[in-house]
Amino acid sequence: MSDSRLHPESMDVDPPSERLSTHIGFGTFMATTVGYWFPCRYNWSKQKFDAAQLQQALQQQALFEGTEKERELEKKTELV
């Protein structure tokens, strides 16, 4: 009894045409994923950096509130 299920090496399980379509599908998936991930990651990093700068500026403003340094900074910002 020679059943093809018993000898998988005798069957061509993955013909070249199916392999190529699998590679194209996987390549397209990876290109799409990476194509969306990089801009998203860049925007996230930029927002995190901007938020850290804003937080530092707010802390400095709270520290200088009511001092001579605050008045000097206000004069500088009025000129700009």
Number of C-alpha atoms within 10 A of each C-alpha: 4 6 7 10 9 9 9 10 9 9 10 8 9 9 9 10 9 11 11 12 11 12 12 12 12 12 12 12 12 12 12 11 11 12 11 11 11 11 11 12 11 11 11 12 12 12 12 12 12 12 12 12 12 12 12 12 12 12 12 12 14 11 12 14 12 10 9 10 13 16 13 10 12 11 11 10 9 7 6 5
